[in-house]
Amino acid sequence: MPAADNRQPTPDDLTIDELAERTGMTVRNLREWRTLGLLPLAEKRGRIGFYPPAVVDRVERIQKLHAEGFTLELIGRMLDTGGESGDDVMRLAETLTAPLLRDPVSLEEIAASLQEIGLSTEAIRDSTAEIMAHAEGIAEIFERVWLDQIWEPFVEAGMPEDDLPRIQEAAARVQPLALDAVVAVFTVAMEAQIEKGIARELGLATERDVKST
């Protein structure tokens, strides 16, 4: 247990009850998080423990990552491995999971547009399921490349603080660059497929013409 600090708390310092109220959590859950190493120990001022206001940002960041599927154990490992840069490591994880800052188009909007040009609901549903299966495989490829080429070397190097800006920049660019790569490759493949389709249909038309003469 840390030694008592005789300094007076600032107006921004928070007791655990105030921290719970500010973040929408219970005191019990905050104490559990502290036991898991997700939160620092409160600084004792007399008999009362106080947290600096920056802890609010940490709690909210943990809440967000946890809601996105990160386990508390994994978040704890990120904080532990990152040491003093633990919060920066969490920000990096947020960057990787953030939605792309582009004009978003929902699947519902795409389905409605496809129906407008004549595709049936069943055809849209079946094709969407097939596309999702391929998309998951593509996402796994980019994840593997990211982990092998950028993240794991960074971790093996001890997550040096001076290397964090480079990793954060790479994280911010990996999603849009991956999307650009997929679109570029898809465009080439789609053009080739259309050419094959036209050639096939022309061949069939020629065969019909020959048979009709």
PyMOL commands that set and color helices and strands:
alter all, ss='L'
color gray80, all
select helices_A, chain A and resi 16-23+27-35+54-67+72-97+107-116+121-156+161-212
alter helices_A, ss='H'
color red, helices_A
select strands_A, chain A and resi 43-45+48-50
alter strands_A, ss='S'
color yellow, strands_A
deselect
rebuild
show_as cartoon
